[in-house]
Amino acid sequence: MAKQVEGISEKVELCAKKEFLEKGYVDASLRTIAAEAGTTTGTIYSRYGGKEGLFSAIVFPVILVAGIWMIKQENRR
């Protein structure tokens, strides 16, 4: 089993956010993300399963926070 490098997920996700924001989902490159994060595409595939999983890992927490905020706003009425 491959050794997990501490902090690499955070680096990958930070670089992915930049790549997705600049190029959009379709044109974002896992190779570019991996290179910017100082890792390999294999690391991204093993941790996230691919581009869709990486995108979901970035977007899901934002959607969750937004949903909680909306529920709180609704409960204030």
Gaussian input, Z-matrix of N, CA and C with variables (Angstrom, degrees):
# hf/3-21g

backbone

0 1
 N
 C     1     B1
 C     2     B2     1     A1
 N     3     B3     2     A2     1     D1
 C     4     B4     3     A3     2     D2
 C     5     B5     4     A4     3     D3
 N     6     B6     5     A5     4     D4
 C     7     B7     6     A6     5     D5
 C     8     B8     7     A7     6     D6
 N     9     B9     8     A8     7     D7
 C    10    B10     9     A9     8     D8
 C    11    B11    10    A10     9     D9
 N    12    B12    11    A11    10    D10
 C    13    B13    12    A12    11    D11
 C    14    B14    13    A13    12    D12
 N    15    B15    14    A14    13    D13
 C    16    B16    15    A15    14    D14
 C    17    B17    16    A16    15    D15
 N    18    B18    17    A17    16    D16
 C    19    B19    18    A18    17    D17
 C    20    B20    19    A19    18    D18
 N    21    B21    20    A20    19    D19
 C    22    B22    21    A21    20    D20
 C    23    B23    22    A22    21    D21
 N    24    B24    23    A23    22    D22
 C    25    B25    24    A24    23    D23
 C    26    B26    25    A25    24    D24
 N    27    B27    26    A26    25    D25
 C    28    B28    27    A27    26    D26
 C    29    B29    28    A28    27    D27
 N    30    B30    29    A29    28    D28
 C    31    B31    30    A30    29    D29
 C    32    B32    31    A31    30    D30
 N    33    B33    32    A32    31    D31
 C    34    B34    33    A33    32    D32
 C    35    B35    34    A34    33    D33
 N    36    B36    35    A35    34    D34
 C    37    B37    36    A36    35    D35
 C    38    B38    37    A37    36    D36
 N    39    B39    38    A38    37    D37
 C    40    B40    39    A39    38    D38
 C    41    B41    40    A40    39    D39
 N    42    B42    41    A41    40    D40
 C    43    B43    42    A42    41    D41
 C    44    B44    43    A43    42    D42
 N    45    B45    44    A44    43    D43
 C    46    B46    45    A45    44    D44
 C    47    B47    46    A46    45    D45
 N    48    B48    47    A47    46    D46
 C    49    B49    48    A48    47    D47
 C    50    B50    49    A49    48    D48
 N    51    B51    50    A50    49    D49
 C    52    B52    51    A51    50    D50
 C    53    B53    52    A52    51    D51
 N    54    B54    53    A53    52    D52
 C    55    B55    54    A54    53    D53
 C    56    B56    55    A55    54    D54
 N    57    B57    56    A56    55    D55
 C    58    B58    57    A57    56    D56
 C    59    B59    58    A58    57    D57
 N    60    B60    59    A59    58    D58
 C    61    B61    60    A60    59    D59
 C    62    B62    61    A61    60    D60
 N    63    B63    62    A62    61    D61
 C    64    B64    63    A63    62    D62
 C    65    B65    64    A64    63    D63
 N    66    B66    65    A65    64    D64
 C    67    B67    66    A66    65    D65
 C    68    B68    67    A67    66    D66
 N    69    B69    68    A68    67    D67
 C    70    B70    69    A69    68    D68
 C    71    B71    70    A70    69    D69
 N    72    B72    71    A71    70    D70
 C    73    B73    72    A72    71    D71
 C    74    B74    73    A73    72    D72
 N    75    B75    74    A74    73    D73
 C    76    B76    75    A75    74    D74
 C    77    B77    76    A76    75    D75
 N    78    B78    77    A77    76    D76
 C    79    B79    78    A78    77    D77
 C    80    B80    79    A79    78    D78
 N    81    B81    80    A80    79    D79
 C    82    B82    81    A81    80    D80
 C    83    B83    82    A82    81    D81
 N    84    B84    83    A83    82    D82
 C    85    B85    84    A84    83    D83
 C    86    B86    85    A85    84    D84
 N    87    B87    86    A86    85    D85
 C    88    B88    87    A87    86    D86
 C    89    B89    88    A88    87    D87
 N    90    B90    89    A89    88    D88
 C    91    B91    90    A90    89    D89
 C    92    B92    91    A91    90    D90
 N    93    B93    92    A92    91    D91
 C    94    B94    93    A93    92    D92
 C    95    B95    94    A94    93    D93
 N    96    B96    95    A95    94    D94
 C    97    B97    96    A96    95    D95
 C    98    B98    97    A97    96    D96
 N    99    B99    98    A98    97    D97
 C   100   B100    99    A99    98    D98
 C   101   B101   100   A100    99    D99
 N   102   B102   101   A101   100   D100
 C   103   B103   102   A102   101   D101
 C   104   B104   103   A103   102   D102
 N   105   B105   104   A104   103   D103
 C   106   B106   105   A105   104   D104
 C   107   B107   106   A106   105   D105
 N   108   B108   107   A107   106   D106
 C   109   B109   108   A108   107   D107
 C   110   B110   109   A109   108   D108
 N   111   B111   110   A110   109   D109
 C   112   B112   111   A111   110   D110
 C   113   B113   112   A112   111   D111
 N   114   B114   113   A113   112   D112
 C   115   B115   114   A114   113   D113
 C   116   B116   115   A115   114   D114
 N   117   B117   116   A116   115   D115
 C   118   B118   117   A117   116   D116
 C   119   B119   118   A118   117   D117
 N   120   B120   119   A119   118   D118
 C   121   B121   120   A120   119   D119
 C   122   B122   121   A121   120   D120
 N   123   B123   122   A122   121   D121
 C   124   B124   123   A123   122   D122
 C   125   B125   124   A124   123   D123
 N   126   B126   125   A125   124   D124
 C   127   B127   126   A126   125   D125
 C   128   B128   127   A127   126   D126
 N   129   B129   128   A128   127   D127
 C   130   B130   129   A129   128   D128
 C   131   B131   130   A130   129   D129
 N   132   B132   131   A131   130   D130
 C   133   B133   132   A132   131   D131
 C   134   B134   133   A133   132   D132
 N   135   B135   134   A134   133   D133
 C   136   B136   135   A135   134   D134
 C   137   B137   136   A136   135   D135
 N   138   B138   137   A137   136   D136
 C   139   B139   138   A138   137   D137
 C   140   B140   139   A139   138   D138
 N   141   B141   140   A140   139   D139
 C   142   B142   141   A141   140   D140
 C   143   B143   142   A142   141   D141
 N   144   B144   143   A143   142   D142
 C   145   B145   144   A144   143   D143
 C   146   B146   145   A145   144   D144
 N   147   B147   146   A146   145   D145
 C   148   B148   147   A147   146   D146
 C   149   B149   148   A148   147   D147
 N   150   B150   149   A149   148   D148
 C   151   B151   150   A150   149   D149
 C   152   B152   151   A151   150   D150
 N   153   B153   152   A152   151   D151
 C   154   B154   153   A153   152   D152
 C   155   B155   154   A154   153   D153
 N   156   B156   155   A155   154   D154
 C   157   B157   156   A156   155   D155
 C   158   B158   157   A157   156   D156
 N   159   B159   158   A158   157   D157
 C   160   B160   159   A159   158   D158
 C   161   B161   160   A160   159   D159
 N   162   B162   161   A161   160   D160
 C   163   B163   162   A162   161   D161
 C   164   B164   163   A163   162   D162
 N   165   B165   164   A164   163   D163
 C   166   B166   165   A165   164   D164
 C   167   B167   166   A166   165   D165
 N   168   B168   167   A167   166   D166
 C   169   B169   168   A168   167   D167
 C   170   B170   169   A169   168   D168
 N   171   B171   170   A170   169   D169
 C   172   B172   171   A171   170   D170
 C   173   B173   172   A172   171   D171
 N   174   B174   173   A173   172   D172
 C   175   B175   174   A174   173   D173
 C   176   B176   175   A175   174   D174
 N   177   B177   176   A176   175   D175
 C   178   B178   177   A177   176   D176
 C   179   B179   178   A178   177   D177
 N   180   B180   179   A179   178   D178
 C   181   B181   180   A180   179   D179
 C   182   B182   181   A181   180   D180
 N   183   B183   182   A182   181   D181
 C   184   B184   183   A183   182   D182
 C   185   B185   184   A184   183   D183
 N   186   B186   185   A185   184   D184
 C   187   B187   186   A186   185   D185
 C   188   B188   187   A187   186   D186
 N   189   B189   188   A188   187   D187
 C   190   B190   189   A189   188   D188
 C   191   B191   190   A190   189   D189
 N   192   B192   191   A191   190   D190
 C   193   B193   192   A192   191   D191
 C   194   B194   193   A193   192   D192
 N   195   B195   194   A194   193   D193
 C   196   B196   195   A195   194   D194
 C   197   B197   196   A196   195   D195
 N   198   B198   197   A197   196   D196
 C   199   B199   198   A198   197   D197
 C   200   B200   199   A199   198   D198
 N   201   B201   200   A200   199   D199
 C   202   B202   201   A201   200   D200
 C   203   B203   202   A202   201   D201
 N   204   B204   203   A203   202   D202
 C   205   B205   204   A204   203   D203
 C   206   B206   205   A205   204   D204
 N   207   B207   206   A206   205   D205
 C   208   B208   207   A207   206   D206
 C   209   B209   208   A208   207   D207
 N   210   B210   209   A209   208   D208
 C   211   B211   210   A210   209   D209
 C   212   B212   211   A211   210   D210
 N   213   B213   212   A212   211   D211
 C   214   B214   213   A213   212   D212
 C   215   B215   214   A214   213   D213
 N   216   B216   215   A215   214   D214
 C   217   B217   216   A216   215   D215
 C   218   B218   217   A217   216   D216
 N   219   B219   218   A218   217   D217
 C   220   B220   219   A219   218   D218
 C   221   B221   220   A220   219   D219
 N   222   B222   221   A221   220   D220
 C   223   B223   222   A222   221   D221
 C   224   B224   223   A223   222   D222
 N   225   B225   224   A224   223   D223
 C   226   B226   225   A225   224   D224
 C   227   B227   226   A226   225   D225
 N   228   B228   227   A227   226   D226
 C   229   B229   228   A228   227   D227
 C   230   B230   229   A229   228   D228

   B1=1.4591
   B2=1.5261
   B3=1.3156
   B4=1.4577
   B5=1.5282
   B6=1.3051
   B7=1.4583
   B8=1.5283
   B9=1.3249
   B10=1.4565
   B11=1.5324
   B12=1.3078
   B13=1.4644
   B14=1.5213
   B15=1.3211
   B16=1.4542
   B17=1.5305
   B18=1.3095
   B19=1.4617
   B20=1.5155
   B21=1.3303
   B22=1.4655
   B23=1.5293
   B24=1.3276
   B25=1.4719
   B26=1.5202
   B27=1.3284
   B28=1.4655
   B29=1.5229
   B30=1.3400
   B31=1.4651
   B32=1.5242
   B33=1.3236
   B34=1.4703
   B35=1.5200
   B36=1.3235
   B37=1.4662
   B38=1.5216
   B39=1.3122
   B40=1.4655
   B41=1.5297
   B42=1.3283
   B43=1.4665
   B44=1.5303
   B45=1.3190
   B46=1.4645
   B47=1.5254
   B48=1.3228
   B49=1.4669
   B50=1.5233
   B51=1.3103
   B52=1.4675
   B53=1.5290
   B54=1.3194
   B55=1.4626
   B56=1.5308
   B57=1.3336
   B58=1.4692
   B59=1.5269
   B60=1.3199
   B61=1.4673
   B62=1.5251
   B63=1.3188
   B64=1.4653
   B65=1.5205
   B66=1.3365
   B67=1.4662
   B68=1.5193
   B69=1.3189
   B70=1.4511
   B71=1.5243
   B72=1.3241
   B73=1.4612
   B74=1.5252
   B75=1.3112
   B76=1.4645
   B77=1.5207
   B78=1.3102
   B79=1.4687
   B80=1.5264
   B81=1.3286
   B82=1.4643
   B83=1.5274
   B84=1.3086
   B85=1.4644
   B86=1.5233
   B87=1.3361
   B88=1.4607
   B89=1.5241
   B90=1.3195
   B91=1.4647
   B92=1.5255
   B93=1.3236
   B94=1.4639
   B95=1.5174
   B96=1.3257
   B97=1.4636
   B98=1.5251
   B99=1.3224
   B100=1.4639
   B101=1.5303
   B102=1.3273
   B103=1.4635
   B104=1.5227
   B105=1.3270
   B106=1.4706
   B107=1.5251
   B108=1.3267
   B109=1.4653
   B110=1.5257
   B111=1.3379
   B112=1.4523
   B113=1.5155
   B114=1.3228
   B115=1.4616
   B116=1.5297
   B117=1.3169
   B118=1.4633
   B119=1.5219
   B120=1.3142
   B121=1.4764
   B122=1.5227
   B123=1.3253
   B124=1.4618
   B125=1.5215
   B126=1.3225
   B127=1.4662
   B128=1.5158
   B129=1.3173
   B130=1.4637
   B131=1.5249
   B132=1.3267
   B133=1.4671
   B134=1.5209
   B135=1.3264
   B136=1.4665
   B137=1.5289
   B138=1.3245
   B139=1.4756
   B140=1.5222
   B141=1.3297
   B142=1.4607
   B143=1.5298
   B144=1.3047
   B145=1.4577
   B146=1.5179
   B147=1.3241
   B148=1.4637
   B149=1.5165
   B150=1.3162
   B151=1.4613
   B152=1.5278
   B153=1.3215
   B154=1.4647
   B155=1.5266
   B156=1.3179
   B157=1.4578
   B158=1.5139
   B159=1.3279
   B160=1.4594
   B161=1.5239
   B162=1.3106
   B163=1.4647
   B164=1.5231
   B165=1.3258
   B166=1.4667
   B167=1.5175
   B168=1.3236
   B169=1.4651
   B170=1.5262
   B171=1.3089
   B172=1.4632
   B173=1.5278
   B174=1.3164
   B175=1.4626
   B176=1.5315
   B177=1.3289
   B178=1.4635
   B179=1.5227
   B180=1.3446
   B181=1.4720
   B182=1.5325
   B183=1.3090
   B184=1.4626
   B185=1.5290
   B186=1.3226
   B187=1.4596
   B188=1.5254
   B189=1.3119
   B190=1.4564
   B191=1.5234
   B192=1.3197
   B193=1.4681
   B194=1.5286
   B195=1.3164
   B196=1.4686
   B197=1.5258
   B198=1.3133
   B199=1.4671
   B200=1.5140
   B201=1.3178
   B202=1.4698
   B203=1.5206
   B204=1.3230
   B205=1.4654
   B206=1.5283
   B207=1.3260
   B208=1.4703
   B209=1.5305
   B210=1.3181
   B211=1.4692
   B212=1.5247
   B213=1.3289
   B214=1.4621
   B215=1.5228
   B216=1.3262
   B217=1.4617
   B218=1.5224
   B219=1.3176
   B220=1.4578
   B221=1.5261
   B222=1.3090
   B223=1.4656
   B224=1.5216
   B225=1.3103
   B226=1.4672
   B227=1.5198
   B228=1.2989
   B229=1.4832
   B230=1.4988
   A1=109.30
   A2=116.11
   A3=121.30
   A4=111.11
   A5=115.69
   A6=122.35
   A7=109.55
   A8=116.17
   A9=121.31
   A10=108.72
   A11=116.31
   A12=121.29
   A13=108.50
   A14=116.08
   A15=121.11
   A16=110.88
   A17=115.97
   A18=121.93
   A19=115.09
   A20=117.95
   A21=119.09
   A22=111.74
   A23=117.32
   A24=119.29
   A25=110.61
   A26=115.97
   A27=119.99
   A28=111.02
   A29=116.41
   A30=120.23
   A31=110.82
   A32=115.91
   A33=120.69
   A34=109.68
   A35=117.45
   A36=120.33
   A37=111.92
   A38=117.69
   A39=120.51
   A40=110.59
   A41=116.74
   A42=121.08
   A43=110.82
   A44=116.39
   A45=120.27
   A46=110.86
   A47=117.45
   A48=120.27
   A49=110.00
   A50=115.98
   A51=121.18
   A52=110.75
   A53=116.22
   A54=121.26
   A55=111.42
   A56=117.10
   A57=120.53
   A58=111.03
   A59=117.53
   A60=119.97
   A61=112.15
   A62=116.56
   A63=120.35
   A64=113.12
   A65=117.25
   A66=120.11
   A67=115.12
   A68=117.40
   A69=120.08
   A70=109.99
   A71=115.61
   A72=120.61
   A73=112.41
   A74=117.15
   A75=121.13
   A76=111.71
   A77=117.32
   A78=121.05
   A79=114.18
   A80=117.75
   A81=120.14
   A82=109.18
   A83=115.48
   A84=121.80
   A85=111.37
   A86=116.07
   A87=119.77
   A88=110.84
   A89=117.13
   A90=119.90
   A91=110.84
   A92=116.28
   A93=120.57
   A94=111.00
   A95=116.61
   A96=121.20
   A97=110.18
   A98=116.57
   A99=121.03
   A100=111.01
   A101=116.43
   A102=120.09
   A103=111.05
   A104=116.69
   A105=120.73
   A106=111.13
   A107=117.09
   A108=121.74
   A109=112.63
   A110=116.40
   A111=120.20
   A112=113.56
   A113=115.47
   A114=120.30
   A115=109.49
   A116=117.22
   A117=121.76
   A118=110.66
   A119=115.56
   A120=118.79
   A121=110.07
   A122=117.14
   A123=120.56
   A124=111.82
   A125=116.27
   A126=120.70
   A127=110.23
   A128=116.41
   A129=120.19
   A130=109.94
   A131=117.01
   A132=119.83
   A133=111.58
   A134=117.57
   A135=119.03
   A136=112.00
   A137=117.50
   A138=120.20
   A139=113.50
   A140=116.97
   A141=120.00
   A142=114.09
   A143=117.44
   A144=121.04
   A145=113.76
   A146=118.12
   A147=121.98
   A148=111.07
   A149=115.82
   A150=122.18
   A151=111.83
   A152=116.86
   A153=120.28
   A154=111.60
   A155=117.08
   A156=120.97
   A157=112.61
   A158=116.53
   A159=121.15
   A160=110.20
   A161=116.86
   A162=121.19
   A163=110.49
   A164=116.50
   A165=120.94
   A166=111.95
   A167=116.80
   A168=120.99
   A169=111.51
   A170=116.47
   A171=121.38
   A172=111.13
   A173=116.54
   A174=121.54
   A175=112.75
   A176=117.94
   A177=120.28
   A178=113.48
   A179=119.77
   A180=118.40
   A181=113.16
   A182=117.22
   A183=121.08
   A184=109.97
   A185=116.21
   A186=120.75
   A187=110.20
   A188=117.42
   A189=121.98
   A190=111.18
   A191=117.20
   A192=121.21
   A193=110.45
   A194=116.93
   A195=120.47
   A196=110.36
   A197=116.84
   A198=120.69
   A199=111.68
   A200=117.07
   A201=121.08
   A202=110.00
   A203=116.45
   A204=120.59
   A205=110.76
   A206=116.75
   A207=120.41
   A208=111.34
   A209=117.02
   A210=120.44
   A211=110.24
   A212=116.66
   A213=120.16
   A214=110.95
   A215=117.02
   A216=120.92
   A217=110.87
   A218=116.37
   A219=121.58
   A220=110.41
   A221=117.73
   A222=122.02
   A223=112.47
   A224=117.83
   A225=121.59
   A226=112.43
   A227=116.94
   A228=120.21
   A229=111.68
   D1=139.59
   D2=-178.07
   D3=-71.94
   D4=146.92
   D5=178.81
   D6=-74.04
   D7=133.56
   D8=177.32
   D9=-85.26
   D10=123.99
   D11=179.60
   D12=-87.79
   D13=125.73
   D14=-178.19
   D15=-64.46
   D16=134.63
   D17=176.99
   D18=85.15
   D19=-5.84
   D20=-176.27
   D21=-69.33
   D22=-36.21
   D23=179.09
   D24=-60.38
   D25=-42.80
   D26=179.32
   D27=-63.35
   D28=-41.30
   D29=178.49
   D30=-64.44
   D31=-44.77
   D32=-179.87
   D33=-60.91
   D34=-47.14
   D35=-177.72
   D36=-66.13
   D37=-37.44
   D38=177.12
   D39=-64.01
   D40=-45.96
   D41=178.99
   D42=-66.46
   D43=-35.49
   D44=179.07
   D45=-67.02
   D46=-41.35
   D47=177.72
   D48=-56.36
   D49=-46.75
   D50=179.54
   D51=-60.93
   D52=-47.65
   D53=-178.04
   D54=-63.22
   D55=-45.95
   D56=-179.74
   D57=-65.33
   D58=-39.85
   D59=179.30
   D60=-67.14
   D61=-39.39
   D62=-178.29
   D63=-76.03
   D64=-38.10
   D65=-171.47
   D66=-114.63
   D67=-11.86
   D68=-175.22
   D69=81.92
   D70=165.55
   D71=-175.43
   D72=-60.73
   D73=-48.93
   D74=-173.50
   D75=-62.61
   D76=-43.89
   D77=-175.23
   D78=-88.92
   D79=-6.90
   D80=178.08
   D81=-65.57
   D82=142.23
   D83=-175.67
   D84=-115.30
   D85=124.43
   D86=175.83
   D87=-64.55
   D88=-32.11
   D89=177.31
   D90=-63.20
   D91=-43.70
   D92=178.22
   D93=-64.41
   D94=-44.98
   D95=179.05
   D96=-59.38
   D97=-47.40
   D98=-179.44
   D99=-61.59
   D100=-45.26
   D101=-179.37
   D102=-62.18
   D103=-44.26
   D104=179.77
   D105=-64.42
   D106=-33.34
   D107=-178.81
   D108=-84.78
   D109=-6.90
   D110=-179.85
   D111=74.36
   D112=34.91
   D113=-179.70
   D114=-138.51
   D115=-162.17
   D116=-178.89
   D117=-118.84
   D118=162.59
   D119=175.14
   D120=-64.37
   D121=-29.57
   D122=177.52
   D123=-59.51
   D124=-38.08
   D125=176.68
   D126=-63.24
   D127=-42.59
   D128=179.75
   D129=-63.96
   D130=-45.42
   D131=179.21
   D132=-63.51
   D133=-39.63
   D134=-177.83
   D135=-71.67
   D136=-30.05
   D137=-178.86
   D138=-90.82
   D139=-33.07
   D140=-173.18
   D141=-120.60
   D142=-13.05
   D143=-179.20
   D144=85.36
   D145=-10.21
   D146=179.54
   D147=140.65
   D148=-166.72
   D149=-175.39
   D150=-62.64
   D151=-43.90
   D152=-178.66
   D153=-62.00
   D154=-43.76
   D155=178.97
   D156=-65.46
   D157=-39.13
   D158=177.42
   D159=-65.34
   D160=-45.26
   D161=178.06
   D162=-60.12
   D163=-44.41
   D164=178.65
   D165=-61.58
   D166=-39.54
   D167=179.40
   D168=-62.61
   D169=-28.76
   D170=179.38
   D171=-84.22
   D172=-43.25
   D173=-171.95
   D174=-81.67
   D175=-36.78
   D176=-174.86
   D177=-55.78
   D178=-47.44
   D179=179.37
   D180=-59.90
   D181=-34.47
   D182=179.04
   D183=-67.37
   D184=-43.54
   D185=178.86
   D186=-64.40
   D187=-40.10
   D188=178.96
   D189=-61.46
   D190=-47.58
   D191=179.06
   D192=-63.16
   D193=-42.36
   D194=179.19
   D195=-63.13
   D196=-40.72
   D197=179.01
   D198=-63.88
   D199=-42.51
   D200=178.13
   D201=-63.40
   D202=-42.62
   D203=178.43
   D204=-61.05
   D205=-42.84
   D206=-179.91
   D207=-64.15
   D208=-39.96
   D209=178.19
   D210=-63.51
   D211=-43.26
   D212=178.72
   D213=-62.37
   D214=-40.36
   D215=178.86
   D216=-64.15
   D217=-40.32
   D218=179.66
   D219=-66.14
   D220=-38.68
   D221=-178.95
   D222=-70.70
   D223=-18.67
   D224=178.47
   D225=-76.68
   D226=-16.60
   D227=-177.37
   D228=-76.95

